[in-house]
Amino acid sequence: TENDIVARTHCRVEFDSIRTVDGQDNEGKTIQVVVSRTGEVRKGSMEAENEDAVRSKLRAQQLTPTKVKKKSGINFQIGTGVNSKDIVTFTRLLATMIDAGLPIVQCLDILQGQTENPHFAKILRDIKATVEGGSTFSDALRRHPKVFDPLFTNLLQAGEEGGKIDEILERLAAYREKNMKLARQVRGALVYPSVVVVVFAAVLSILLGWVIPSFQTVFKDLGAKDELPYLTQLVIMVSEFFVHYFLLIVVLVGGIGGANVWWYGQPKGKRMYHKIFLKLPIFGDVIRKVAVARFTRTLGTMLGSGVPIMDAMDIVAKTAGNVLIEEAILFTRMRIGEGKNMAEPLGETAVFPPMVVQMIGVGEQTGALDQMLNKIADFYDDEVDVAVGALTSLIEPAMMVGIGGTVGVVLIAMYLPIFSIAGKIKAE
């Protein structure tokens, strides 16, 4: 049985337990051998500065490499390949296993074998190898910051220090599940309008680019081109402009969109847009409620898990999702560092609703701030659900009226001359 260790400059250590026969892997490619002192076979790749660094790291793990070489080729991958559902399932199952008394390494070995996501299985193998090498579980997770965010790793660190990893994992799973539900609600409110807008744009393009020019040819053949109603003339003018300057319109729209994307990527631009988002009618209210629910849920989970409030506020600010709300949280954090309570500076920012500020103040006075924050989060989760439902009920008829009205005006404009011509023919 032969397996390989392949070195890539600046690449992570990744051991694989896949076994191969006769010096070939599952794809029939020739591979190299790495055998541990206990006879255990490993396979994987390692991030290091050079080949010598790879050999040193392997020997430190009691592995003897027979051959080390740079991995050739370029590996393209967009994102991490791991979604929220994978993380929630992993967290929930890991909590159950640890609560049942299984060692963390054994849990990781079982989970990496059970997961159907090959990208996640690869990450779990790396985490398992890192823990076996002597690192803490939270430090092993920190090697994959795009998959396990600071909230996740800091909570686990608090759980490790307090000896209650299973409890922390249960809280993390519940937190992630509620966040997923919140995200689904928001996406659900945006999917329908987005689809309708795209369909409307396609229908309008067909009307302006093909249907109206066909009617225009018919009017010209009937000799009624100079006697068309004003509405028909206006629609034909719009159609002619669309046809003649189609490329210019595409470039203009693309340029405006690209400029907005670039400006949004700048700190000043993002702050300006986020300020506008919060002030939008109807939409702004939903955005604010989503932000409040995320803030209170995250902070409540962290404080209840034993994370210091200053560290918790710093992490919560980074996950706010809105620059103005992030600034408000950081301002509050600064004032807390000066000896103030949380409610007073939150109220000064005028970003959070007064009810939220008052409830946080009560939580501080009663010594149950984490419980109060979770109650606020539950309340605002329901508020978001109601707000999204109301938003959808308003958007659907408004869009139908807008689309129906536009198509109706075009059809009326095209058929008015036909009725007029038919009336003249009948009179003759």
C-alpha positions in Angstrom: 0.0 0.0 0.0 1.4 3.4 -1.0 0.3 6.9 -0.4 1.9 10.3 -1.0 3.0 13.5 0.7 3.1 16.4 -1.9 4.6 19.7 -1.0 3.4 23.0 -2.3 5.0 26.3 -1.4 2.7 28.0 1.0 0.1 25.2 1.1 -1.6 23.6 4.2 -0.8 20.1 5.6 -3.5 17.8 4.5 -3.4 14.1 5.3 -5.7 11.7 3.7 -6.6 8.2 4.9 -7.5 6.9 1.4 -5.6 3.6 0.8 -4.2 2.6 -2.7 -2.8 -0.5 -4.2 0.3 -1.3 -6.3 1.7 2.2 -6.1 -1.3 3.8 -7.8 -4.1 6.0 -6.5 -7.8 5.8 -7.4 -7.1 7.6 -10.7 -4.2 5.4 -11.7 -1.5 8.0 -11.0 1.9 7.1 -9.6 2.3 8.3 -6.0 5.0 8.3 -3.3 5.1 6.6 0.2 4.9 8.1 3.7 4.9 5.6 6.6 4.6 6.4 10.3 6.6 4.6 13.0 3.5 2.7 13.9 3.0 1.5 10.3 0.1 3.9 9.7 -0.2 5.1 6.2 -1.0 8.8 5.5 -1.7 10.8 2.4 -1.9 14.6 2.0 -0.4 17.9 1.0 1.4 20.4 3.2 1.9 24.2 3.2 5.5 25.2 3.8 8.3 27.5 2.5 10.2 24.6 0.8 10.7 20.9 0.7 13.0 20.8 3.7 10.4 22.5 5.8 7.9 19.8 4.8 10.3 17.1 5.9 10.9 18.8 9.3 7.2 19.1 10.0 6.6 15.5 9.0 9.4 14.2 11.3 7.9 16.3 14.1 4.7 14.3 13.6 6.7 11.0 13.6 6.2 10.5 9.9 9.0 9.4 7.6 8.7 10.8 4.0 10.3 8.7 1.3 9.9 11.4 -1.3 8.7 15.0 -1.2 8.1 17.2 -4.3 6.2 20.3 -5.3 2.7 19.8 -6.6 2.4 20.9 -10.2 -0.6 22.6 -11.7 -3.0 25.2 -10.5 -6.0 24.4 -8.4 -8.9 26.7 -9.1 -11.7 26.8 -6.5 -14.2 29.6 -5.9 -15.1 30.1 -2.2 -14.6 27.4 0.4 -17.0 24.8 -1.0 -18.6 24.6 2.5 -22.1 26.0 3.1 -23.9 26.9 6.3 -25.9 23.6 6.4 -22.6 21.7 6.5 -21.4 23.7 9.4 -24.7 23.3 11.3 -24.8 19.5 10.8 -21.1 19.2 11.8 -21.6 21.3 15.0 -24.8 19.4 16.0 -23.3 16.0 15.5 -20.0 16.9 17.2 -21.9 18.2 20.2 -23.8 14.9 20.5 -20.6 12.8 20.2 -18.7 14.8 22.8 -21.6 14.7 25.2 -21.6 10.9 24.8 -17.9 10.9 25.9 -16.1 10.3 22.6 -12.6 11.9 22.3 -12.5 14.9 19.9 -10.0 13.2 17.5 -12.3 10.2 17.2 -15.3 12.5 16.6 -13.5 14.3 13.8 -12.4 11.0 12.2 -16.0 9.8 12.2 -17.4 13.1 10.9 -14.9 13.5 8.1 -15.8 10.0 6.9 -19.5 10.7 7.0 -19.7 14.1 5.3 -20.8 14.0 1.7 -18.9 17.3 0.9 -15.4 16.5 -0.2 -14.1 20.0 0.5 -15.4 19.9 4.0 -14.0 16.4 4.5 -10.6 17.7 3.4 -10.8 20.5 6.0 -11.8 18.1 8.8 -8.8 15.9 8.0 -6.6 18.9 8.4 -8.2 19.8 11.7 -7.9 16.3 13.0 -4.2 16.1 12.0 -3.6 19.5 13.7 -5.3 18.4 16.9 -3.2 15.2 16.9 -0.1 17.3 16.5 -0.9 19.0 19.9 -2.9 22.0 19.0 -6.2 22.9 20.7 -9.4 22.4 18.8 -10.1 26.1 18.6 -6.6 26.8 17.2 -7.1 24.0 14.6 -10.3 25.6 13.5 -8.6 29.0 13.2 -6.5 27.6 10.3 -9.7 27.8 8.2 -11.0 31.3 8.9 -13.2 31.3 5.8 -15.1 28.3 7.1 -15.0 28.9 10.9 -15.4 32.6 11.7 -14.0 34.4 14.8 -17.4 34.0 16.5 -17.2 30.2 16.2 -13.5 29.9 17.2 -13.8 32.3 20.2 -16.8 30.5 21.6 -15.1 27.2 21.3 -12.0 28.6 23.0 -14.3 29.8 25.9 -15.8 26.3 26.0 -12.4 24.6 26.1 -11.3 26.9 29.0 -14.5 26.3 30.9 -14.7 22.6 30.1 -18.1 22.7 28.4 -17.4 22.2 24.7 -20.6 20.2 24.1 -22.7 23.0 25.6 -21.0 25.6 23.5 -21.4 23.5 20.3 -25.1 23.2 21.0 -25.4 27.0 21.4 -23.4 27.5 18.2 -25.7 25.0 16.3 -28.8 26.8 17.5 -27.3 30.2 16.7 -26.4 29.1 13.2 -29.8 27.5 12.6 -31.6 30.7 13.6 -29.2 32.8 11.4 -30.0 30.5 8.5 -33.7 30.9 9.0 -33.2 34.7 9.1 -31.2 34.7 5.9 -33.8 32.5 4.1 -36.5 34.9 5.0 -34.6 37.9 3.6 -33.6 35.9 0.4 -37.2 34.8 0.0 -38.3 38.4 0.0 -35.8 39.3 -2.7 -36.0 36.3 -5.0 -39.5 37.0 -6.4 -39.0 40.7 -7.2 -35.6 39.9 -8.8 -37.1 37.3 -11.1 -40.0 39.5 -12.0 -37.7 42.4 -12.9 -35.5 40.2 -15.1 -38.5 38.8 -16.9 -40.0 42.2 -17.3 -36.7 43.5 -18.8 -36.7 40.6 -21.2 -40.3 41.2 -22.3 -39.8 44.9 -22.7 -36.7 44.4 -24.8 -38.7 42.0 -27.1 -41.5 44.5 -27.4 -39.2 47.4 -28.2 -36.8 45.5 -30.4 -39.1 43.3 -32.4 -42.8 43.7 -31.9 -43.1 47.5 -32.3 -40.8 47.7 -35.4 -43.1 45.0 -37.0 -46.2 47.2 -36.3 -44.3 50.2 -37.6 -43.8 48.3 -40.9 -47.5 47.5 -41.1 -48.4 51.1 -40.5 -46.1 52.2 -43.2 -47.5 49.7 -45.7 -51.0 50.9 -44.9 -50.0 54.5 -45.5 -50.9 55.6 -42.0 -47.4 56.5 -40.8 -48.0 60.3 -40.7 -51.5 60.0 -39.1 -50.6 58.0 -36.0 -51.9 58.9 -32.5 -49.4 60.8 -30.3 -49.2 57.8 -27.9 -48.3 55.5 -30.8 -45.7 58.0 -32.1 -44.1 58.3 -28.6 -43.9 54.5 -28.3 -42.3 54.2 -31.7 -39.8 56.9 -30.9 -38.8 55.0 -27.8 -38.5 51.7 -29.8 -36.3 53.4 -32.5 -34.0 54.9 -29.9 -33.7 51.4 -28.2 -32.9 49.7 -31.6 -30.5 52.3 -32.9 -28.6 52.9 -29.6 -28.9 49.4 -28.1 -25.1 48.9 -27.7 -24.8 52.4 -26.2 -27.6 51.6 -23.7 -25.9 48.3 -22.7 -22.5 50.1 -22.3 -24.1 52.9 -20.3 -26.0 50.5 -18.0 -22.9 48.3 -17.6 -20.8 51.4 -16.9 -23.2 52.8 -14.3 -23.4 49.3 -12.6 -19.7 48.9 -12.6 -19.2 52.4 -11.2 -21.6 51.7 -8.4 -19.9 48.4 -7.6 -16.5 50.1 -7.5 -17.9 53.0 -5.3 -19.6 50.5 -3.0 -16.2 48.8 -2.6 -14.7 52.0 -1.2 -15.2 52.8 2.5 -16.9 56.1 1.9 -19.1 54.6 -0.8 -20.1 51.7 1.4 -21.0 54.0 4.2 -23.1 56.2 2.0 -25.0 53.2 0.5 -25.6 51.6 4.0 -26.9 55.0 5.2 -29.3 55.1 2.3 -30.4 51.5 2.9 -31.4 52.2 6.5 -33.5 55.2 5.3 -35.3 53.5 2.5 -39.1 53.3 3.0 -40.2 49.8 4.0 -36.9 48.2 3.1 -35.0 50.2 5.6 -37.2 49.0 8.4 -36.5 45.4 7.4 -32.8 45.9 7.2 -32.7 47.5 10.6 -34.7 44.7 12.2 -32.4 42.1 10.6 -29.3 43.9 11.9 -30.8 44.2 15.4 -31.7 40.5 15.4 -28.2 39.5 14.3 -26.5 41.8 16.8 -28.5 40.7 19.8 -28.4 37.0 18.9 -24.6 37.0 18.4 -23.8 39.1 21.5 -26.2 37.1 23.7 -24.7 33.8 22.5 -21.1 35.0 23.2 -21.8 36.5 26.6 -23.7 33.4 27.6 -20.8 31.3 26.6 -18.3 33.2 28.8 -16.6 35.4 26.2 -15.5 38.8 27.7 -17.7 41.6 26.6 -14.9 43.6 25.0 -13.9 40.7 22.8 -17.6 39.9 22.1 -18.4 43.5 21.0 -15.4 43.5 18.7 -16.5 40.3 16.9 -20.2 41.4 16.8 -19.2 44.7 15.1 -17.5 42.8 12.3 -20.6 40.7 11.7 -23.0 43.6 11.8 -23.5 43.7 8.0 -23.9 47.5 8.0 -21.2 50.1 8.4 -23.4 52.5 10.5 -24.4 49.7 12.8 -20.7 48.6 13.0 -19.7 52.1 14.0 -22.4 52.3 16.6 -21.2 49.0 18.2 -17.6 50.1 18.2 -18.5 53.4 19.7 -20.4 51.5 22.4 -17.4 49.2 22.9 -15.2 52.2 23.4 -17.5 53.7 26.0 -17.8 50.4 27.8 -14.0 50.4 28.0 -14.3 53.9 29.7 -16.5 52.4 32.4 -20.0 53.1 30.9 -22.8 50.5 30.7 -24.0 49.3 27.3 -27.4 50.8 27.1 -26.4 54.5 27.4 -23.9 54.7 24.5 -26.2 52.5 22.4 -29.0 55.1 22.9 -26.6 57.9 21.9 -25.9 56.3 18.5 -29.6 56.6 17.6 -29.2 53.5 15.4 -30.9 51.0 17.6 -34.7 51.3 18.5 -35.4 52.8 21.9 -37.1 49.6 23.0 -34.0 47.6 22.4 -31.9 50.1 24.3 -34.3 50.0 27.3 -34.5 46.2 27.4 -30.6 46.0 27.3 -30.6 48.4 30.2 -32.9 46.2 32.2 -30.8 43.2 31.4 -27.7 45.0 32.7 -29.5 46.0 35.9 -30.8 42.5 36.6 -27.5 40.7 35.7 -29.2 38.7 33.0 -27.9 40.6 29.9 -27.3 37.4 27.8 -30.9 36.1 28.4 -32.4 39.5 27.6 -30.4 39.8 24.4 -31.7 36.4 23.3 -35.2 37.4 24.1 -34.8 40.6 22.0 -33.4 38.4 19.2 -36.4 36.1 19.3 -38.7 39.0 19.2 -37.0 40.6 16.2 -36.8 37.3 14.4 -40.6 37.3 14.5 -40.7 41.0 13.5 -38.5 40.2 10.5 -40.9 37.4 9.5 -43.9 39.8 9.7 -42.0 42.6 8.0 -40.9 40.3 5.1 -44.4 39.0 4.7 -45.8 42.6 4.6 -43.1 43.6 2.2 -43.9 40.7 -0.2 -47.6 41.5 -0.1 -46.8 45.1 -1.1 -44.2 44.3 -3.7 -46.2 41.7 -5.6 -49.3 43.8 -6.5 -47.1 46.9 -7.1 -44.9 45.0 -9.6 -47.9 43.4 -11.3 -49.5 46.8 -11.8 -46.3 48.3 -13.1 -45.6 45.5 -15.5 -49.2 45.2 -16.6 -49.5 49.0 -17.1 -46.4 49.2 -19.2 -47.4 46.3 -21.5 -50.9 47.6 -21.6 -49.8 51.0 -22.8 -47.6 49.5 -25.5 -50.5 47.3 -26.8 -52.9 50.2 -26.8 -50.5 52.4 -28.6 -50.0 49.7 -31.3 -53.7 48.9 -31.7 -55.1 52.4 -31.8 -54.0 53.1 -35.4 -55.4 49.7 -36.4 -58.8 50.6 -35.0 -58.6 54.0 -36.7 -57.7 52.5 -40.1 -60.4 49.9 -39.8 -62.9 52.7 -39.1 -61.9 54.6 -42.2 -62.1 51.5 -44.4 -65.6 50.7 -43.0 -66.7 54.3 -43.7 -65.5 54.1 -47.3 
